[in-house]
């Protein structure tokens, strides 16, 4: 045993009760001289997945289990700031797993410090993005903390190996070799990866894998209307009823899921350099993003709206790459917050078989002027003014054409 392993007597493990972390507890004790393992499960809205975790963690060798309710912090400090930014990774992904990692890792660091732990362990694979997201957050709050990532060092090379290891050690796990999709669930989304999805030529078996809703083909033949109220870019009400962010997202998940909303099949570029294919369910999130964008078209001027779209691309990259706790992300959020001062109002949407259709939008800060835009007669816009504007706007084109004509 090397010196570092000898020095590690207490480890705090990011624990979900899934395949990876179930196997990691006994593995840590075997490989780190029977060290104490403290499991931390973060409740970010994964629901029934937390049932029975304490008994399971203790049975597999943990000395204790913390279950931390982080749902409100997750929504208020991570989900809504990203929503306000309009950040979408590669045009489709609403960053469901990405921004859940920093809030989880931050709390794990707090517990590790309180417990006097020597190291923090996680079950992220060496091929994935989550290892970066967890570890960058740990470095931000505990730069000297040792990090143990078993997937980068252990003898188990696949999820099938893990299943066999679990069977040998009498560890109960929630998957079999036949149903071994890699999933991540929280309040915002549910992701599916692996098995037949690893081949982009295979159509996703939606009726087999969907859990948050139904496919558009099985959605009702009748449209559902929802009205969302926003204050400074933050959603605060549904159909006229004020509610907190967690409750609002839960209700929208139900409504959106029932209408086949928010299903994405994406072949994405991972941070570590490879492409991966996943199916994501984000019913409530898709509705919120659509409503927020509609309201911004009403309340933001052209230059701010267009520049903010550029900021959204960079913001999405930072979130995806685990760089939440960085000066740039904080600076971009400050810009976004300033743009949201007037993004207040209501948006009504029609949901129908996977489609989100704008019905209406109103705001006390609307920049739209029917008097200006009308095709009817008006007294506020002199159409002759456009002639001088076009002459000046088109002057570079005219000069270039004149120069080319001289050369002929």
N, C-alpha and C positions, 0 to 999 in steps of 0.2 A: 504493500500500500504506500502511495507517495505521500509526501508531507502535507500537501493540501487536503487530501482525503482524511488524514489523521486529525487535522485541525477542525474539520467540520463535524460538530457534535449535534447541531440542531438545524434542521432545514424546514423552511416554509414552502409548501407546494401549492401552486395554483391548481385547484382541484375541481373537476367537473363531474366526476363519477363515471365518465365515459371510458372507452377502451384504454386510451393512452394513460390517463392519470390513475386508473385503477391498477394497472400493471406497475406503474412507477413507484408506488409506495413500498411494496415488498422489494423491488429492485434497489431502491435507495438504501434500505436497511441491510440488504445483502452486500452492497458494494461500498458502503460508507461506515463499516464497523458498527452496525446496529445503531445508527444515529437516530435521534428523535425526529419524527416527521410530523409537522403540524400542517393540516390541510386547511385551505381557505377556498370556500365556494362563494362566488359572487353572484347574487341574484340580480341579473339585468333583464329579467322577464322571461326566463326559459320555462317557467311554470312547473309542470309535473316532474321535470328532469331532476328537481331538487328533492323529491320525495325519497325518504329512506337513505339519504346520503350519509347522515351521521353514523348510523349503524354499519353501513358499508365501509366507510372510511376507517372506523375503529377496528372492524373485523379484519381489514387487510393490513393493519399495522400502524395507523396514525394514532398519536397520543390524544389528539383532540381535533375538532372540526369547527371552524368559524363559518357561519353562513351570513354574509353581509348583504343587506338590502341596499342596492345601489341604483335602483330604478329611477328615482327622481333625479339624482345627480347625473345619471347617464343621459336622461332626456334633456334636462335644463342646461347642462354644461357642455354637452357634446353633440347630441342629435340636433337640437334647435339652432345652435350656432352654425352647424354645417348646412342645415336647411336654409337658413338666412343667406348663406353664401351662394346657395344654388349649386353646390359642388356635386358633380356626378363624375365617376371615374369611367373613362372610355365610353362616354355617351349613354351608358346603361346602368352601371352599378351604383346603387345608393349607399354604399359604404357600410353596410350593416355590421359585418364582422370588424371592419377596420377601426371604427371609433369606439367599439366596445372594449378593445384591448387596453387603451391607456387608463380608463377609469378603473378597470379591474387591477391592473398592475400597480397603480398608485395606492390603492387600498392594501394590496399585498405588502408593499414596502412599509406602509405604516404599521401593519401587524408584525412584520419581521423585526422592525426596530423595537417595538414594544415587547416582543418576546425575547429579544437578545439573540436572534438567529445568526448563524454563521453564513448561511447561503439561502438563496431563493431558487426553486426548481420549477420548471414548466414542462409541459408535454408537447410543445410545438416541434414539428419535424424540421429537419435541416433543409428541406426543399421549399418550405412555405414562407409566407409573409409574416405570420404571427410571431415567429421567433424574434423578428426585428422590432415589431411593435411592442412586445413585452419588454425586451431588453433595453430599448431606447428610453422607455419610461423608467425602468429601474435605474439606469444610468443618470437620469435627470434628477431623481430623488435620493438615490443611494449610490453614488459613483464608485464607492469602494466595496460594495457588496459582491460576494462571489455568486456566480450564476451557474446552475447545473442544468444542462440540456441533454437528457439521456439519449434522445434520438440521434444526437451527433456522435455518441460514443459507444452505445451498447451493442450487444451482439444480435439484437432483434432487427431484422432488415425489412420487415413488412408487417402490415396489419394482421396477416395470417399467422406470422410468427408470434405476434402479441396474443392472439386468440389461443394458440397452443400453450404459451407460457401461462396464461390465465387459467386454463384448464388444469395444468400440472400443479398450480398453486391454490386451486380451489377458490378462485376469485370470480364472483358473479359479474357478468358483463352484459350490456344491453344489445349486443349484436351477435350474429353468426357469420360464417363465411359466405352465406348466400344473401344476407341482407346487410352487407358491410358497406353501405354508403357512409361517406364521411360527412357529418352534418354539424352545423353550428346554428344554435337558435338563441334569439333574444327577443326583447319586446318589439324591436324594429323589423327583424327579418328572420328567415330560415334559409340556409344554404345547403345544397346537395352537391357532392362531388364523388368521383370514383365509379367503380364497376362499369356499366355500359356507357356512362357519360364520358369516360376517358377517350372514347373514339368520337370525334366530331361528326362522323358519318352517321351516327346513331341518333335517331329522333328521341327526345326525352319521353319516357313513359309517364306522362303527367298524372294520369289517373292512379298510377302506382306510387308516385313519390310525393305528391302534394299533401301538405298537412294543414296549412293555414287557410285553404280555400279550395275552390273547384277550378277546373279548366274553363276557359271561355266557352267552349262547346257545351258544357253542362250548366252554364249560368242561366238564370231566368230569362224568359223572352220579354220581360217587362223591365223598363229602365228604373233605376233608383236615383233619387235626387238627394244631394247633401249640400248644406250651406255651412261654410267655414268662416269664422270671424278671426281677424288678425289684429294685433296691436304691436306696432313697430316691428313687423316681420315675424312675430311669434304667434302661433295659433292659440287662441284662447277660448273658442266656443265652437260647438257643433249644433247646427239647427237651432241656433238662438240660445242654447244652454251653456253657460259658463262652466268650464271644467279644467282640471289640471292636465298637464301634458301627458302623464302616464295613462290616465283614464281615457283621454281623447284618442290616443294612439290605439289603445285596446279596442275601443268601439269602432274606429275606422278599419282596423284589421278585420273585424267581424263583417262589416258592411262590404269592404273591398274584396275580401276573400270569397264571399257569397256571390260576387259578380265577376269573378275571374280576373280581378285587377292585380297588376304588379308582378306578373310572372316574367322573369327574364332568363333567357338562355344566352350565356356569354362566354366566348373564348377570349380570356383576358391575358394581359401581359403582367406576370408576377414581378415583384421587385427583384427577386433573385435571378431573373433572366429568362426563365422558361415561360411558355404559355400553358395555361390550364383552362379547363372547361368546367363551368358550374351552372346549375340552375338555381336561381334565387327567387324567393317569395317575399315581396315587400308591399303588401296590399295597402296598408294605411299610409306608409311612406310615399308611395306613388301618388296617392290622392293629395297629400300635403304639398309635395313638390309641384304638382300641377296647379293647385290653387294659389300657392305663393307666387309662382311665375306669372300667372294671370294678373294678380294684384300689382306686381311690379310693373307690368306693361302699362298699367293705368297711372301709377304714382311716381315713376322715375322718369327723368328727362332722358333724351336719346343718348347723350354722351356718357352719363353715369351708367345707364343700363348696359351700353355696349362695353364700356371698360370693365364693369363688374362681371360680365361674361368671361372676359379674359382672366380676371382674378379667380373666378370659380374653377377654371382649369388647374391653376397652380394650387389652389386650396385643396382640391380633390387629390392631387398628387401627394401633398403633404400628409393628408389624413391616411391615404392608402399606404404610404411609406412609413407610417409610425412616427411621424415628426410633429405630433401634436404639441409637445412641450418644447417649442422652439421659438426664438424671437420673431421669425418670419410669420409663422402661423398666428401668433398673437397680434402682430402688426396688421396682417390681413383681416383679422377679426375686428380690429378697431376701425378699419376702413369700412367693412361690411356694416357694422353697427351704425356708423354715421349715415350710410345710405338708407338705412331702415327707419329713419325718424318719421318718414311720411307713409310708410307701407302699412297703413291701417285701413281696414274696411272689411267687406264681406264678398265672398265668391261663392256662387252657386254652380255646382257641377252635376252633370248627368252621367251615371255609370251604367254601361251596357255591354255585356259580354266581352270584358277585357278592355273596353274603350273608356276613356275619360274625356267627356265632351263639355266644353264651357257653355254654361247657360246664361250667367249674368255676373257682373262685377260692379260694386259701388264703393266709393271712398270719399270721405270729406276732403281728401287731398288730391283728388283726381285732376290730372293735367289735360284731360280730354275736353275739348270744347266743341260741342255740337254746332255752335254758331260759326266757328271757324271752318269745320270740316264739311259742312253741308254742301250738297250738290244743288240745293235750292238757292234762291236769291238771298244775299246777305249784305250788310252795311259795314262789316268789320274787316274785309279783306279785299284789297284792290288787285284784281288779277293782272293788271298791267305791270305791277311791281315785279312780277316774275320774269318779264322780258330782260330787264337790267341784270337781274340775278343770274339768269342763264348766260348772258353775254360774258359776265365776269367769271362765272364758274367754268365756262367752256373755253376761256381765253387760251390756256395752255394747249388745248387740242387744236384750236384754230391757228395759233402761231406755228405749231409743228407742221400742220398741213400746208401752210403758206411756204415754209422753208423747203419742204419736200417738193412742192410744185416748182420752186425756183431752180431746183437741181435738174429738173427734167429737160 
